[in-house]
Amino acid sequence: SQQGEEDPQALSIQEGENATMNCSYKTSINNLQWYRQNSGRGLVHLILIRSNEREKHSGRLRVTLDTSKKSSSLLITASRAADTASYFCATVDSGNTPLVFGKGTRLSVIA
Amino acid sequence: DAGVIQSPRHEVTEMGQEVTLRCKPISGHDYLFWYRQTMMRGLELLIYFNNNVPIDDSGMPEDRFSAKMPNASFSTLKIQPSEPRDSAVYFCASSSTLGGMSYGYTFGSGTRLTVV
């Protein structure tokens, strides 16, 4: 069953613009993670944010977490064509369970 | 480390045939996960192992599915008999912790299964 739900399902932007993807979830979490999946490939871990953290940065990535709203956002700044991929949020419940993934956002960055 | 290695990359089989998917996790990772990805249902956890022991197989859809981990460096997912609705991409992932607290899960490239 899905825990996280990403929004939008698909996003198309021009190179250089910022891309924002949102994730909502249902239960109390231990941590939330974002993954990227290029077409025909496996998922790659991007960033992890713990339930007691509100914001985290990694290079051009910025993740926020609002546990009161049970939501997270992933911001990719100055996007590049190589950022074209599907992005998934995944959560670990507060009971420390395996990752449960959302259905993802398909990002297209047009050069 | 070469990462999580899955084989085969693609498998096309006829309905009713037995299918075996293979996975080699990253050395030193105590947890191994099998996920299935479809357009309709997204990524679903099928089963996971801790130190080669199956912990939770509640995601295995039917008795036709079985998984084993005979040692720390090898796992198999078997479907017998296969059906067209089993067509999906099957991913193996490994991690040093259940929640992926250190570096998340490391995924293999997947096996794309087509049952005709």
Contacts between the chains, C-beta under 8 A, distances in Angstrom:
chain1	res1	chain2	res2	distance
A	2	B	42	6.1
A	30	B	99	5.6
A	31	B	99	6.2
A	31	B	100	7.8
A	31	B	101	6.6
A	33	B	100	6.3
A	33	B	104	5.4
A	35	B	104	7.2
A	35	B	107	8.0
A	41	B	109	5.9
A	41	B	110	7.6
A	42	B	4	7.5
A	42	B	91	6.0
A	42	B	93	7.9
A	42	B	107	3.6
A	42	B	108	5.4
A	42	B	109	4.9
A	42	B	110	5.5
A	43	B	43	7.9
A	43	B	91	7.2
A	43	B	93	7.7
A	43	B	105	7.6
A	43	B	107	4.5
A	44	B	107	7.2
A	45	B	100	7.3
A	45	B	103	6.3
A	45	B	104	3.0
A	45	B	105	6.5
A	45	B	106	7.3
A	48	B	100	7.0
A	48	B	101	7.2
A	48	B	104	6.0
A	88	B	43	7.1
A	92	B	98	7.7
A	92	B	99	3.9
A	92	B	100	7.0
A	96	B	98	5.8
A	96	B	99	5.4
A	97	B	98	7.2
A	97	B	99	7.5
A	98	B	33	6.2
A	98	B	45	5.6
A	98	B	48	5.5
A	98	B	56	7.5
A	98	B	98	6.2
A	98	B	99	7.8
A	99	B	33	7.8
A	99	B	45	7.6
A	99	B	99	7.4
A	99	B	100	6.1
A	99	B	105	6.1
A	100	B	45	7.0
A	101	B	35	7.8
A	101	B	42	6.2
A	101	B	43	4.1
A	102	B	42	6.9
A	103	B	42	4.1
A	104	B	42	7.0
